[in-house]
């Protein structure tokens, strides 16, 4: 759950990260032994789903192991790099799922982490990362066009946010991440009072 899925090219889907079961407990239910998940953990696996193989009745999933191996994250976003059908960018995520924690009415779990951008060349199985001097951002909404990615809302650290970040895909340096807005509107509810932040 909470993994990212993106279509790359005409017949390939990438699936990365999310949460999966870390620990199981064997329980007996009506004389039948079953496995129950007792602890969730963040996943670090990257999978390729080939639509044409699936339609032909073949095994459509293959695991793509990158070098170096990537940290498991949930609540991440993934952008397709235009004119590069073998390269994607991922934006931070977290090792915990604070949305789930919030729904369970528990306190969010603080984690050490910076805003991280990963450049994944999945055909050559390479992954590089850049950490920025910004707190980690996870469980956000995002949109992309041919030049920019906009990340909105979610969590910054353990706090809910309405901040929006803009990333220029073709930037020479990944440090071109800009904080665009810190809030949607002021206490009066007047959206015209919003001013961009540096």
FILO-252041 format. One record per residue (C-alpha): residue in three letters; x, y, z; residue number from 0. Coordinates in steps of 0.5 Angstrom, whole numbers, always signed. Layout:
resn | xx | yy | zz | resi
Ala | X | Y | Z | NUM
...
This chain:
resn | xx | yy | zz | resi
Unk | +0 | +0 | +0 | 0
Unk | +2 | +7 | -1 | 1
Unk | +7 | +5 | -7 | 2
Unk | +8 | +10 | -13 | 3
Unk | +6 | +7 | -20 | 4
Unk | +8 | +11 | -26 | 5
Unk | +7 | +9 | -33 | 6
Unk | +13 | +10 | -37 | 7
Unk | +13 | +9 | -45 | 8
Unk | +7 | +5 | -48 | 9
Unk | +8 | -1 | -45 | 10
Unk | +12 | -1 | -38 | 11
Unk | +9 | +1 | -31 | 12
Unk | +14 | +2 | -25 | 13
Unk | +12 | +1 | -18 | 14
Unk | +16 | +3 | -13 | 15
Unk | +16 | +3 | -5 | 16
Unk | +10 | +4 | +0 | 17
Unk | +9 | +0 | +6 | 18
Unk | +9 | -8 | +7 | 19
Unk | +9 | -13 | +12 | 20
Unk | +15 | -13 | +16 | 21
Unk | +13 | -18 | +22 | 22
Unk | +8 | -24 | +22 | 23
Unk | +5 | -28 | +27 | 24
Unk | +2 | -35 | +26 | 25
Unk | -5 | -35 | +29 | 26
Unk | -10 | -40 | +29 | 27
Unk | -17 | -39 | +27 | 28
Unk | -23 | -44 | +27 | 29
Unk | -17 | -50 | +27 | 30
Unk | -14 | -47 | +21 | 31
Unk | -7 | -43 | +22 | 32
Unk | -6 | -36 | +19 | 33
Unk | -1 | -31 | +18 | 34
Unk | -3 | -24 | +21 | 35
Unk | +1 | -18 | +20 | 36
Unk | +4 | -15 | +26 | 37
Unk | +8 | -9 | +24 | 38
Unk | +9 | -5 | +17 | 39
Unk | +15 | -3 | +14 | 40
Unk | +17 | +1 | +8 | 41
Unk | +19 | -2 | +2 | 42
Unk | +25 | -1 | -2 | 43
Unk | +24 | -5 | -8 | 44
Unk | +23 | -3 | -16 | 45
Unk | +19 | -7 | -20 | 46
Unk | +17 | -6 | -28 | 47
Unk | +10 | -9 | -30 | 48
Unk | +10 | -10 | -38 | 49
Unk | +3 | -10 | -40 | 50
Unk | +5 | -13 | -47 | 51
Unk | +7 | -19 | -43 | 52
Unk | +1 | -19 | -38 | 53
Unk | -4 | -19 | -45 | 54
Unk | +0 | -25 | -47 | 55
Unk | -1 | -29 | -41 | 56
Unk | +7 | -29 | -39 | 57
Unk | +10 | -26 | -33 | 58
Unk | +9 | -19 | -33 | 59
Unk | +13 | -17 | -27 | 60
Unk | +21 | -16 | -26 | 61
Unk | +25 | -14 | -20 | 62
Unk | +30 | -8 | -22 | 63
Unk | +35 | -8 | -17 | 64
Unk | +39 | -1 | -17 | 65
Unk | +46 | +0 | -15 | 66
Unk | +47 | +3 | -10 | 67
Unk | +40 | +0 | -7 | 68
Unk | +35 | +5 | -5 | 69
Unk | +32 | +6 | +2 | 70
Unk | +25 | +4 | +3 | 71
Unk | +20 | +10 | +3 | 72
Unk | +12 | +11 | +3 | 73
Unk | +8 | +17 | +1 | 74
Unk | +13 | +19 | -5 | 75
Unk | +12 | +22 | -12 | 76
Unk | +15 | +20 | -18 | 77
Unk | +16 | +24 | -24 | 78
Unk | +18 | +22 | -32 | 79
Unk | +23 | +26 | -35 | 80
Unk | +21 | +28 | -42 | 81
Unk | +25 | +25 | -48 | 82
Unk | +28 | +20 | -43 | 83
Unk | +24 | +13 | -43 | 84
Unk | +29 | +10 | -38 | 85
Unk | +29 | +15 | -33 | 86
Unk | +25 | +18 | -27 | 87
Unk | +26 | +22 | -21 | 88
Unk | +23 | +21 | -14 | 89
Unk | +21 | +26 | -9 | 90
Unk | +23 | +24 | -2 | 91
Unk | +17 | +20 | +2 | 92
Unk | +18 | +18 | +9 | 93
Unk | +20 | +11 | +12 | 94
Unk | +14 | +12 | +16 | 95
Unk | +6 | +13 | +14 | 96
Unk | +4 | +19 | +18 | 97
Unk | -3 | +19 | +15 | 98
Unk | -4 | +12 | +17 | 99
Unk | -2 | +14 | +24 | 100
Unk | -6 | +20 | +24 | 101
Unk | -12 | +16 | +22 | 102
Unk | -11 | +11 | +28 | 103
Unk | -11 | +17 | +32 | 104
Unk | -4 | +16 | +34 | 105
Unk | +2 | +22 | +35 | 106
Unk | +6 | +22 | +28 | 107
Unk | +13 | +19 | +29 | 108
Unk | +19 | +24 | +28 | 109
Unk | +24 | +21 | +23 | 110
Unk | +31 | +24 | +21 | 111
Unk | +31 | +26 | +14 | 112
Unk | +32 | +31 | +9 | 113
Unk | +28 | +33 | +3 | 114
Unk | +31 | +28 | -2 | 115
Unk | +31 | +27 | -10 | 116
Unk | +33 | +21 | -13 | 117
Unk | +35 | +20 | -20 | 118
Unk | +33 | +13 | -22 | 119
Unk | +36 | +10 | -29 | 120
Unk | +32 | +4 | -29 | 121
Unk | +35 | +1 | -35 | 122
Unk | +42 | +1 | -33 | 123
Unk | +40 | +0 | -26 | 124
Unk | +43 | +6 | -23 | 125
Unk | +40 | +11 | -17 | 126
Unk | +43 | +17 | -15 | 127
Unk | +40 | +22 | -10 | 128
Unk | +41 | +29 | -7 | 129
Unk | +39 | +31 | +0 | 130
Unk | +37 | +38 | +0 | 131
Unk | +37 | +43 | +6 | 132
Unk | +29 | +42 | +7 | 133
Unk | +25 | +38 | +12 | 134
Unk | +23 | +31 | +9 | 135
Unk | +16 | +32 | +5 | 136
Unk | +11 | +26 | +4 | 137
Unk | +4 | +24 | +3 | 138
Unk | +3 | +30 | -2 | 139
Unk | -1 | +31 | -8 | 140
Unk | +3 | +32 | -15 | 141
Unk | +2 | +34 | -22 | 142
Unk | +7 | +35 | -27 | 143
Unk | +8 | +38 | -34 | 144
Unk | +14 | +38 | -39 | 145
Unk | +18 | +42 | -35 | 146
Unk | +16 | +43 | -28 | 147
Unk | +13 | +38 | -22 | 148
Unk | +9 | +41 | -17 | 149
Unk | +9 | +38 | -10 | 150
Unk | +3 | +40 | -5 | 151
Unk | +1 | +39 | +2 | 152
Unk | +2 | +32 | +6 | 153
Unk | +7 | +32 | +11 | 154
Unk | +13 | +36 | +12 | 155
Unk | +17 | +32 | +18 | 156
Unk | +11 | +30 | +22 | 157
Unk | +6 | +36 | +21 | 158
Unk | +1 | +37 | +16 | 159
Unk | +2 | +42 | +11 | 160
Unk | -1 | +46 | +5 | 161
Unk | +6 | +48 | +3 | 162
Unk | +7 | +48 | -5 | 163
Unk | +14 | +46 | -8 | 164
Unk | +16 | +47 | -15 | 165
Unk | +22 | +43 | -18 | 166
Unk | +25 | +45 | -25 | 167
Unk | +26 | +38 | -28 | 168
Unk | +31 | +40 | -33 | 169
Unk | +35 | +44 | -28 | 170
Unk | +42 | +43 | -28 | 171
Unk | +42 | +43 | -20 | 172
Unk | +37 | +39 | -16 | 173
Unk | +37 | +45 | -11 | 174
Unk | +32 | +49 | -16 | 175
Unk | +27 | +47 | -11 | 176
Unk | +23 | +53 | -9 | 177
Unk | +18 | +54 | -3 | 178
Unk | +12 | +57 | -7 | 179
Unk | +6 | +58 | -2 | 180
Unk | +6 | +57 | +5 | 181
Unk | -1 | +57 | +6 | 182
Unk | -7 | +57 | +2 | 183
Unk | -11 | +63 | +5 | 184
Unk | -10 | +67 | +11 | 185
Unk | -15 | +67 | +17 | 186
Unk | -20 | +71 | +13 | 187
Unk | -21 | +66 | +8 | 188
Unk | -19 | +71 | +3 | 189
Unk | -14 | +67 | -2 | 190
Unk | -12 | +74 | -6 | 191
Unk | -8 | +75 | +0 | 192
Unk | -3 | +70 | -1 | 193
Unk | +4 | +72 | -3 | 194
Unk | +9 | +68 | -5 | 195
Unk | +15 | +66 | -1 | 196
Unk | +22 | +66 | -2 | 197
